[in-house]
Amino acid sequence: QGAKEISVIVVHKDGTEKTFTYRTDEEYLDKVLIARGLMEGHEDQYGLVIDKVDGEAAIWETDKAYWSLYIGDEYATTGISSTPVYDGTTYKLVYETFSE
């Protein structure tokens, strides 16, 4: 239930994609994804860090892997806990690895 409907596309390490659709009244994206069990994370000095999405962990210490957030096709300039939820918006969580 909720006044806003959003889509969340998850792109896994192997490149497969899954799309989740949620209705919500939450103001920020992290609250929706944690409440629905799609995402797990922990707080550090910069805010909420995404650890696991759809059961897949991204481990920086071993693989230089992380979950990146896109709003539509644009890389998000806000962290997940400060990304507002807007009706009709598609968000994307992508498993990525850092390379120099």
Helices and strands as residue ranges (DSSP letters): E 4-11, E 17-24, H 29-35, E 39-44, E 47-53, E 56-57, H 60-63, E 65-71, E 74-75, G 80-82, E 90-97
